[in-house]
Structures are given as structure tokens and as C-alpha cells.
Amino acid sequence: MTCTCIRNVNRQLRIGGTQLKTMTPRGNNGVLGAPRVLVRVEFTDPTARRQIPIAVATHCPFCGTKYKG
């Protein structure tokens, strides 16, 4: 089963001129995989000055389907 949540949510968000932040991984053979949702990370201490880590979902945050690869 292939998850279509990113496409469906982006279609709904398009009305407001927004979209989900995603990344598309490349396999070892250079073939593009399925897009994955990037999760926004915020620090709980606003005075700390550090680079914000990037969190990439391994499962669809909408339906729970595990991303392949």
C-alpha cells in the first residue's frame, strides 16, 4: 500500500498558499524514493542558540504507514 497523504494534505493546503515541508531520499542507485514529511523542531529554551536539528518522519504522521526504504 502506498501512502498518498502528503499529496492529499498539500492539495488542501494549496488553498491557503502553503504546503508541507518534505524531503525526498535517494537510494544507493540514485533513484528517488517517496517524499517524507519533515517535522518542525523547536527548542524549549528560547535563549539557547544552537542549530535546529532536522527530524524526518519514518512513518506517515497522518495515517501511520511506514515509509519504504
PDB file of N, CA, C and O in Angstrom:
ATOM      1  N   MET A   1       0.841  -1.187   0.000  1.00  0.00           N
ATOM      2  CA  MET A   1       0.000   0.000   0.000  1.00  0.00           C
ATOM      3  C   MET A   1       0.882   1.246   0.000  1.00  0.00           C
ATOM      4  O   MET A   1       1.818   1.357   0.792  1.00  0.00           O
ATOM      5  N   THR A   2       0.576   2.165  -0.885  1.00  0.00           N
ATOM      6  CA  THR A   2       1.328   3.405  -0.971  1.00  0.00           C
ATOM      7  C   THR A   2       0.508   4.524  -0.331  1.00  0.00           C
ATOM      8  O   THR A   2      -0.684   4.675  -0.597  1.00  0.00           O
ATOM      9  N   CYS A   3       1.163   5.286   0.502  1.00  0.00           N
ATOM     10  CA  CYS A   3       0.520   6.395   1.208  1.00  0.00           C
ATOM     11  C   CYS A   3       0.428   7.607   0.274  1.00  0.00           C
ATOM     12  O   CYS A   3       1.412   7.977  -0.367  1.00  0.00           O
ATOM     13  N   THR A   4      -0.741   8.214   0.202  1.00  0.00           N
ATOM     14  CA  THR A   4      -0.941   9.416  -0.624  1.00  0.00           C
ATOM     15  C   THR A   4      -1.275  10.638   0.238  1.00  0.00           C
ATOM     16  O   THR A   4      -1.759  11.648  -0.271  1.00  0.00           O
ATOM     17  N   CYS A   5      -1.015  10.538   1.532  1.00  0.00           N
ATOM     18  CA  CYS A   5      -1.391  11.617   2.464  1.00  0.00           C
ATOM     19  C   CYS A   5      -0.702  12.937   2.134  1.00  0.00           C
ATOM     20  O   CYS A   5      -1.345  13.985   2.190  1.00  0.00           O
ATOM     21  N   ILE A   6       0.584  12.917   1.794  1.00  0.00           N
ATOM     22  CA  ILE A   6       1.297  14.162   1.508  1.00  0.00           C
ATOM     23  C   ILE A   6       0.621  14.888   0.344  1.00  0.00           C
ATOM     24  O   ILE A   6       0.394  16.096   0.413  1.00  0.00           O
ATOM     25  N   ARG A   7       0.308  14.170  -0.700  1.00  0.00           N
ATOM     26  CA  ARG A   7      -0.356  14.762  -1.860  1.00  0.00           C
ATOM     27  C   ARG A   7      -1.740  15.303  -1.481  1.00  0.00           C
ATOM     28  O   ARG A   7      -2.116  16.398  -1.898  1.00  0.00           O
ATOM     29  N   ASN A   8      -2.493  14.534  -0.690  1.00  0.00           N
ATOM     30  CA  ASN A   8      -3.838  14.952  -0.283  1.00  0.00           C
ATOM     31  C   ASN A   8      -3.798  16.185   0.620  1.00  0.00           C
ATOM     32  O   ASN A   8      -4.583  17.115   0.434  1.00  0.00           O
ATOM     33  N   VAL A   9      -2.888  16.197   1.595  1.00  0.00           N
ATOM     34  CA  VAL A   9      -2.790  17.340   2.506  1.00  0.00           C
ATOM     35  C   VAL A   9      -2.314  18.571   1.745  1.00  0.00           C
ATOM     36  O   VAL A   9      -2.835  19.666   1.958  1.00  0.00           O
ATOM     37  N   ASN A  10      -1.334  18.410   0.862  1.00  0.00           N
ATOM     38  CA  ASN A  10      -0.858  19.553   0.073  1.00  0.00           C
ATOM     39  C   ASN A  10      -1.965  20.127  -0.805  1.00  0.00           C
ATOM     40  O   ASN A  10      -2.028  21.339  -1.011  1.00  0.00           O
ATOM     41  N   ARG A  11      -2.832  19.268  -1.321  1.00  0.00           N
ATOM     42  CA  ARG A  11      -3.955  19.737  -2.127  1.00  0.00           C
ATOM     43  C   ARG A  11      -4.865  20.628  -1.277  1.00  0.00           C
ATOM     44  O   ARG A  11      -5.357  21.648  -1.759  1.00  0.00           O
ATOM     45  N   GLN A  12      -5.087  20.250  -0.022  1.00  0.00           N
ATOM     46  CA  GLN A  12      -5.925  21.050   0.870  1.00  0.00           C
ATOM     47  C   GLN A  12      -5.215  22.337   1.297  1.00  0.00           C
ATOM     48  O   GLN A  12      -5.848  23.389   1.395  1.00  0.00           O
ATOM     49  N   LEU A  13      -3.912  22.260   1.551  1.00  0.00           N
ATOM     50  CA  LEU A  13      -3.159  23.432   1.996  1.00  0.00           C
ATOM     51  C   LEU A  13      -2.953  24.452   0.876  1.00  0.00           C
ATOM     52  O   LEU A  13      -2.739  25.635   1.143  1.00  0.00           O
ATOM     53  N   ARG A  14      -3.017  24.000  -0.368  1.00  0.00           N
ATOM     54  CA  ARG A  14      -2.804  24.875  -1.522  1.00  0.00           C
ATOM     55  C   ARG A  14      -3.767  26.062  -1.518  1.00  0.00           C
ATOM     56  O   ARG A  14      -3.431  27.140  -2.007  1.00  0.00           O
ATOM     57  N   ILE A  15      -4.965  25.860  -0.964  1.00  0.00           N
ATOM     58  CA  ILE A  15      -5.972  26.934  -0.904  1.00  0.00           C
ATOM     59  C   ILE A  15      -5.412  28.137  -0.150  1.00  0.00           C
ATOM     60  O   ILE A  15      -5.675  29.280  -0.526  1.00  0.00           O
ATOM     61  N   GLY A  16      -4.641  27.890   0.915  1.00  0.00           N
ATOM     62  CA  GLY A  16      -4.040  28.965   1.696  1.00  0.00           C
ATOM     63  C   GLY A  16      -2.653  29.357   1.240  1.00  0.00           C
ATOM     64  O   GLY A  16      -1.999  30.181   1.879  1.00  0.00           O
ATOM     65  N   GLY A  17      -2.192  28.772   0.132  1.00  0.00           N
ATOM     66  CA  GLY A  17      -0.873  29.095  -0.404  1.00  0.00           C
ATOM     67  C   GLY A  17       0.275  28.486   0.392  1.00  0.00           C
ATOM     68  O   GLY A  17       1.369  29.047   0.435  1.00  0.00           O
ATOM     69  N   THR A  18       0.026  27.336   1.024  1.00  0.00           N
ATOM     70  CA  THR A  18       1.072  26.662   1.809  1.00  0.00           C
ATOM     71  C   THR A  18       1.186  25.200   1.375  1.00  0.00           C
ATOM     72  O   THR A  18       0.359  24.692   0.618  1.00  0.00           O
ATOM     73  N   GLN A  19       2.231  24.540   1.874  1.00  0.00           N
ATOM     74  CA  GLN A  19       2.411  23.115   1.631  1.00  0.00           C
ATOM     75  C   GLN A  19       3.271  22.530   2.749  1.00  0.00           C
ATOM     76  O   GLN A  19       3.925  23.260   3.495  1.00  0.00           O
ATOM     77  N   LEU A  20       3.260  21.209   2.852  1.00  0.00           N
ATOM     78  CA  LEU A  20       4.095  20.532   3.831  1.00  0.00           C
ATOM     79  C   LEU A  20       5.558  20.636   3.437  1.00  0.00           C
ATOM     80  O   LEU A  20       5.880  20.643   2.249  1.00  0.00           O
ATOM     81  N   LYS A  21       6.441  20.716   4.410  1.00  0.00           N
ATOM     82  CA  LYS A  21       7.881  20.683   4.150  1.00  0.00           C
ATOM     83  C   LYS A  21       8.264  19.211   4.045  1.00  0.00           C
ATOM     84  O   LYS A  21       8.058  18.447   4.989  1.00  0.00           O
ATOM     85  N   THR A  22       8.820  18.810   2.905  1.00  0.00           N
ATOM     86  CA  THR A  22       9.177  17.414   2.689  1.00  0.00           C
ATOM     87  C   THR A  22      10.604  17.289   2.173  1.00  0.00           C
ATOM     88  O   THR A  22      11.212  18.268   1.739  1.00  0.00           O
ATOM     89  N   MET A  23      11.123  16.073   2.228  1.00  0.00           N
ATOM     90  CA  MET A  23      12.401  15.743   1.597  1.00  0.00           C
ATOM     91  C   MET A  23      12.194  14.435   0.860  1.00  0.00           C
ATOM     92  O   MET A  23      11.364  13.614   1.250  1.00  0.00           O
ATOM     93  N   THR A  24      12.952  14.247  -0.203  1.00  0.00           N
ATOM     94  CA  THR A  24      12.850  13.028  -0.991  1.00  0.00           C
ATOM     95  C   THR A  24      14.198  12.324  -0.970  1.00  0.00           C
ATOM     96  O   THR A  24      15.161  12.815  -1.560  1.00  0.00           O
ATOM     97  N   PRO A  25      14.279  11.169  -0.291  1.00  0.00           N
ATOM     98  CA  PRO A  25      15.556  10.461  -0.202  1.00  0.00           C
ATOM     99  C   PRO A  25      15.937   9.805  -1.523  1.00  0.00           C
ATOM    100  O   PRO A  25      15.077   9.453  -2.330  1.00  0.00           O
ATOM    101  N   ARG A  26      17.228   9.650  -1.724  1.00  0.00           N
ATOM    102  CA  ARG A  26      17.753   8.929  -2.886  1.00  0.00           C
ATOM    103  C   ARG A  26      18.332   7.606  -2.404  1.00  0.00           C
ATOM    104  O   ARG A  26      19.035   7.552  -1.395  1.00  0.00           O
ATOM    105  N   GLY A  27      18.030   6.549  -3.132  1.00  0.00           N
ATOM    106  CA  GLY A  27      18.593   5.241  -2.824  1.00  0.00           C
ATOM    107  C   GLY A  27      20.047   5.176  -3.284  1.00  0.00           C
ATOM    108  O   GLY A  27      20.538   6.106  -3.923  1.00  0.00           O
ATOM    109  N   ASN A  28      20.729   4.094  -2.965  1.00  0.00           N
ATOM    110  CA  ASN A  28      22.127   3.914  -3.362  1.00  0.00           C
ATOM    111  C   ASN A  28      22.302   3.933  -4.875  1.00  0.00           C
ATOM    112  O   ASN A  28      23.365   4.294  -5.380  1.00  0.00           O
ATOM    113  N   ASN A  29      21.246   3.541  -5.600  1.00  0.00           N
ATOM    114  CA  ASN A  29      21.321   3.524  -7.061  1.00  0.00           C
ATOM    115  C   ASN A  29      20.916   4.865  -7.680  1.00  0.00           C
ATOM    116  O   ASN A  29      20.842   4.985  -8.903  1.00  0.00           O
ATOM    117  N   GLY A  30      20.653   5.876  -6.836  1.00  0.00           N
ATOM    118  CA  GLY A  30      20.318   7.203  -7.326  1.00  0.00           C
ATOM    119  C   GLY A  30      18.851   7.425  -7.622  1.00  0.00           C
ATOM    120  O   GLY A  30      18.459   8.523  -8.015  1.00  0.00           O
ATOM    121  N   VAL A  31      18.030   6.395  -7.439  1.00  0.00           N
ATOM    122  CA  VAL A  31      16.603   6.518  -7.715  1.00  0.00           C
ATOM    123  C   VAL A  31      15.929   7.251  -6.553  1.00  0.00           C
ATOM    124  O   VAL A  31      16.196   6.965  -5.386  1.00  0.00           O
ATOM    125  N   LEU A  32      15.056   8.195  -6.887  1.00  0.00           N
ATOM    126  CA  LEU A  32      14.336   8.942  -5.857  1.00  0.00           C
ATOM    127  C   LEU A  32      13.292   8.060  -5.188  1.00  0.00           C
ATOM    128  O   LEU A  32      12.600   7.285  -5.849  1.00  0.00           O
ATOM    129  N   GLY A  33      13.187   8.187  -3.876  1.00  0.00           N
ATOM    130  CA  GLY A  33      12.182   7.453  -3.120  1.00  0.00           C
ATOM    131  C   GLY A  33      10.924   8.284  -2.952  1.00  0.00           C
ATOM    132  O   GLY A  33      10.755   9.317  -3.600  1.00  0.00           O
ATOM    133  N   ALA A  34      10.051   7.827  -2.083  1.00  0.00           N
ATOM    134  CA  ALA A  34       8.813   8.555  -1.803  1.00  0.00           C
ATOM    135  C   ALA A  34       9.114   9.747  -0.910  1.00  0.00           C
ATOM    136  O   ALA A  34       9.977   9.652  -0.038  1.00  0.00           O
ATOM    137  N   PRO A  35       8.425  10.868  -1.102  1.00  0.00           N
ATOM    138  CA  PRO A  35       8.634  12.029  -0.244  1.00  0.00           C
ATOM    139  C   PRO A  35       8.303  11.705   1.207  1.00  0.00           C
ATOM    140  O   PRO A  35       7.391  10.926   1.484  1.00  0.00           O
ATOM    141  N   ARG A  36       9.044  12.302   2.128  1.00  0.00           N
ATOM    142  CA  ARG A  36       8.806  12.121   3.560  1.00  0.00           C
ATOM    143  C   ARG A  36       8.600  13.485   4.193  1.00  0.00           C
ATOM    144  O   ARG A  36       9.192  14.478   3.771  1.00  0.00           O
ATOM    145  N   VAL A  37       7.761  13.519   5.199  1.00  0.00           N
ATOM    146  CA  VAL A  37       7.453  14.773   5.891  1.00  0.00           C
ATOM    147  C   VAL A  37       8.605  15.139   6.814  1.00  0.00           C
ATOM    148  O   VAL A  37       9.094  14.303   7.574  1.00  0.00           O
ATOM    149  N   LEU A  38       9.034  16.398   6.742  1.00  0.00           N
ATOM    150  CA  LEU A  38      10.000  16.921   7.708  1.00  0.00           C
ATOM    151  C   LEU A  38       9.213  17.445   8.898  1.00  0.00           C
ATOM    152  O   LEU A  38       8.213  18.146   8.738  1.00  0.00           O
ATOM    153  N   VAL A  39       9.673  17.100  10.085  1.00  0.00           N
ATOM    154  CA  VAL A  39       8.987  17.506  11.301  1.00  0.00           C
ATOM    155  C   VAL A  39       9.675  18.740  11.853  1.00  0.00           C
ATOM    156  O   VAL A  39      10.893  18.741  12.031  1.00  0.00           O
ATOM    157  N   ARG A  40       8.917  19.787  12.126  1.00  0.00           N
ATOM    158  CA  ARG A  40       9.493  21.019  12.669  1.00  0.00           C
ATOM    159  C   ARG A  40       9.876  20.790  14.129  1.00  0.00           C
ATOM    160  O   ARG A  40       9.088  20.283  14.928  1.00  0.00           O
ATOM    161  N   VAL A  41      11.087  21.171  14.447  1.00  0.00           N
ATOM    162  CA  VAL A  41      11.609  21.014  15.798  1.00  0.00           C
ATOM    163  C   VAL A  41      11.870  22.399  16.374  1.00  0.00           C
ATOM    164  O   VAL A  41      12.462  23.250  15.711  1.00  0.00           O
ATOM    165  N   GLU A  42      11.432  22.624  17.602  1.00  0.00           N
ATOM    166  CA  GLU A  42      11.676  23.891  18.275  1.00  0.00           C
ATOM    167  C   GLU A  42      12.327  23.617  19.627  1.00  0.00           C
ATOM    168  O   GLU A  42      12.045  22.601  20.263  1.00  0.00           O
ATOM    169  N   PHE A  43      13.184  24.510  20.057  1.00  0.00           N
ATOM    170  CA  PHE A  43      13.815  24.380  21.362  1.00  0.00           C
ATOM    171  C   PHE A  43      12.865  24.869  22.449  1.00  0.00           C
ATOM    172  O   PHE A  43      12.123  25.831  22.248  1.00  0.00           O
ATOM    173  N   THR A  44      12.893  24.212  23.589  1.00  0.00           N
ATOM    174  CA  THR A  44      12.052  24.628  24.702  1.00  0.00           C
ATOM    175  C   THR A  44      12.668  25.810  25.440  1.00  0.00           C
ATOM    176  O   THR A  44      11.964  26.526  26.151  1.00  0.00           O
ATOM    177  N   ASP A  45      13.968  26.025  25.283  1.00  0.00           N
ATOM    178  CA  ASP A  45      14.656  27.165  25.891  1.00  0.00           C
ATOM    179  C   ASP A  45      14.966  28.171  24.783  1.00  0.00           C
ATOM    180  O   ASP A  45      15.922  27.974  24.033  1.00  0.00           O
ATOM    181  N   PRO A  46      14.185  29.234  24.664  1.00  0.00           N
ATOM    182  CA  PRO A  46      14.372  30.179  23.558  1.00  0.00           C
ATOM    183  C   PRO A  46      15.688  30.960  23.628  1.00  0.00           C
ATOM    184  O   PRO A  46      16.076  31.582  22.639  1.00  0.00           O
ATOM    185  N   THR A  47      16.379  30.945  24.760  1.00  0.00           N
ATOM    186  CA  THR A  47      17.640  31.682  24.870  1.00  0.00           C
ATOM    187  C   THR A  47      18.823  30.872  24.341  1.00  0.00           C
ATOM    188  O   THR A  47      19.893  31.430  24.099  1.00  0.00           O
ATOM    189  N   ALA A  48      18.643  29.577  24.162  1.00  0.00           N
ATOM    190  CA  ALA A  48      19.727  28.724  23.654  1.00  0.00           C
ATOM    191  C   ALA A  48      19.924  28.999  22.164  1.00  0.00           C
ATOM    192  O   ALA A  48      18.960  29.037  21.399  1.00  0.00           O
ATOM    193  N   ARG A  49      21.165  29.187  21.763  1.00  0.00           N
ATOM    194  CA  ARG A  49      21.467  29.446  20.350  1.00  0.00           C
ATOM    195  C   ARG A  49      22.219  28.249  19.801  1.00  0.00           C
ATOM    196  O   ARG A  49      23.438  28.148  19.935  1.00  0.00           O
ATOM    197  N   ARG A  50      21.480  27.351  19.184  1.00  0.00           N
ATOM    198  CA  ARG A  50      22.052  26.142  18.601  1.00  0.00           C
ATOM    199  C   ARG A  50      21.422  25.927  17.223  1.00  0.00           C
ATOM    200  O   ARG A  50      20.387  26.504  16.892  1.00  0.00           O
ATOM    201  N   GLN A  51      22.070  25.094  16.451  1.00  0.00           N
ATOM    202  CA  GLN A  51      21.495  24.747  15.150  1.00  0.00           C
ATOM    203  C   GLN A  51      20.290  23.839  15.391  1.00  0.00           C
ATOM    204  O   GLN A  51      20.356  22.905  16.190  1.00  0.00           O
ATOM    205  N   ILE A  52      19.207  24.117  14.704  1.00  0.00           N
ATOM    206  CA  ILE A  52      17.999  23.310  14.864  1.00  0.00           C
ATOM    207  C   ILE A  52      18.178  21.993  14.116  1.00  0.00           C
ATOM    208  O   ILE A  52      18.507  21.991  12.930  1.00  0.00           O
ATOM    209  N   PRO A  53      17.961  20.863  14.813  1.00  0.00           N
ATOM    210  CA  PRO A  53      18.106  19.563  14.144  1.00  0.00           C
ATOM    211  C   PRO A  53      16.958  19.331  13.161  1.00  0.00           C
ATOM    212  O   PRO A  53      15.874  19.897  13.300  1.00  0.00           O
ATOM    213  N   ILE A  54      17.221  18.498  12.177  1.00  0.00           N
ATOM    214  CA  ILE A  54      16.197  18.128  11.212  1.00  0.00           C
ATOM    215  C   ILE A  54      15.670  16.760  11.609  1.00  0.00           C
ATOM    216  O   ILE A  54      16.446  15.823  11.800  1.00  0.00           O
ATOM    217  N   ALA A  55      14.365  16.641  11.731  1.00  0.00           N
ATOM    218  CA  ALA A  55      13.731  15.365  12.053  1.00  0.00           C
ATOM    219  C   ALA A  55      12.900  14.934  10.851  1.00  0.00           C
ATOM    220  O   ALA A  55      12.026  15.665  10.387  1.00  0.00           O
ATOM    221  N   VAL A  56      13.186  13.745  10.363  1.00  0.00           N
ATOM    222  CA  VAL A  56      12.472  13.210   9.211  1.00  0.00           C
ATOM    223  C   VAL A  56      11.601  12.055   9.698  1.00  0.00           C
ATOM    224  O   VAL A  56      12.088  11.150  10.376  1.00  0.00           O
ATOM    225  N   ALA A  57      10.327  12.085   9.355  1.00  0.00           N
ATOM    226  CA  ALA A  57       9.407  11.037   9.782  1.00  0.00           C
ATOM    227  C   ALA A  57       9.743   9.708   9.093  1.00  0.00           C
ATOM    228  O   ALA A  57      10.061   9.687   7.904  1.00  0.00           O
ATOM    229  N   THR A  58       9.669   8.603   9.842  1.00  0.00           N
ATOM    230  CA  THR A  58       9.852   7.265   9.266  1.00  0.00           C
ATOM    231  C   THR A  58       8.510   6.631   8.940  1.00  0.00           C
ATOM    232  O   THR A  58       8.433   5.655   8.194  1.00  0.00           O
ATOM    233  N   HIS A  59       7.448   7.203   9.511  1.00  0.00           N
ATOM    234  CA  HIS A  59       6.077   6.775   9.243  1.00  0.00           C
ATOM    235  C   HIS A  59       5.258   8.016   8.902  1.00  0.00           C
ATOM    236  O   HIS A  59       5.563   9.114   9.368  1.00  0.00           O
ATOM    237  N   CYS A  60       4.235   7.844   8.101  1.00  0.00           N
ATOM    238  CA  CYS A  60       3.358   8.957   7.763  1.00  0.00           C
ATOM    239  C   CYS A  60       2.684   9.469   9.036  1.00  0.00           C
ATOM    240  O   CYS A  60       2.050   8.689   9.746  1.00  0.00           O
ATOM    241  N   PRO A  61       2.809  10.763   9.337  1.00  0.00           N
ATOM    242  CA  PRO A  61       2.183  11.278  10.551  1.00  0.00           C
ATOM    243  C   PRO A  61       0.656  11.351  10.465  1.00  0.00           C
ATOM    244  O   PRO A  61       0.001  11.622  11.471  1.00  0.00           O
ATOM    245  N   PHE A  62       0.089  11.119   9.304  1.00  0.00           N
ATOM    246  CA  PHE A  62      -1.350  11.201   9.122  1.00  0.00           C
ATOM    247  C   PHE A  62      -2.033   9.843   9.184  1.00  0.00           C
ATOM    248  O   PHE A  62      -3.079   9.710   9.820  1.00  0.00           O
ATOM    249  N   CYS A  63      -1.464   8.833   8.535  1.00  0.00           N
ATOM    250  CA  CYS A  63      -2.109   7.513   8.501  1.00  0.00           C
ATOM    251  C   CYS A  63      -1.297   6.411   9.181  1.00  0.00           C
ATOM    252  O   CYS A  63      -1.814   5.323   9.434  1.00  0.00           O
ATOM    253  N   GLY A  64      -0.021   6.692   9.479  1.00  0.00           N
ATOM    254  CA  GLY A  64       0.811   5.715  10.183  1.00  0.00           C
ATOM    255  C   GLY A  64       1.528   4.708   9.303  1.00  0.00           C
ATOM    256  O   GLY A  64       2.227   3.837   9.821  1.00  0.00           O
ATOM    257  N   THR A  65       1.376   4.800   7.978  1.00  0.00           N
ATOM    258  CA  THR A  65       2.052   3.885   7.069  1.00  0.00           C
ATOM    259  C   THR A  65       3.560   4.096   7.135  1.00  0.00           C
ATOM    260  O   THR A  65       4.036   5.230   7.082  1.00  0.00           O
ATOM    261  N   LYS A  66       4.315   2.994   7.251  1.00  0.00           N
ATOM    262  CA  LYS A  66       5.787   3.084   7.290  1.00  0.00           C
ATOM    263  C   LYS A  66       6.294   3.413   5.901  1.00  0.00           C
ATOM    264  O   LYS A  66       5.907   2.783   4.918  1.00  0.00           O
ATOM    265  N   TYR A  67       7.176   4.419   5.831  1.00  0.00           N
ATOM    266  CA  TYR A  67       7.794   4.767   4.549  1.00  0.00           C
ATOM    267  C   TYR A  67       8.746   3.649   4.133  1.00  0.00           C
ATOM    268  O   TYR A  67       9.428   3.066   4.976  1.00  0.00           O
ATOM    269  N   LYS A  68       8.792   3.356   2.855  1.00  0.00           N
ATOM    270  CA  LYS A  68       9.698   2.323   2.327  1.00  0.00           C
ATOM    271  C   LYS A  68      11.096   2.868   2.241  1.00  0.00           C
ATOM    272  O   LYS A  68      11.304   4.060   2.010  1.00  0.00           O
ATOM    273  N   GLY A  69      12.069   1.974   2.432  1.00  0.00           N
ATOM    274  CA  GLY A  69      13.477   2.345   2.302  1.00  0.00           C
ATOM    275  C   GLY A  69      13.940   3.046   3.499  1.00  0.00           C
ATOM    276  O   GLY A  69      15.104   3.439   3.574  1.00  0.00           O
TER     277      GLY A  69
END
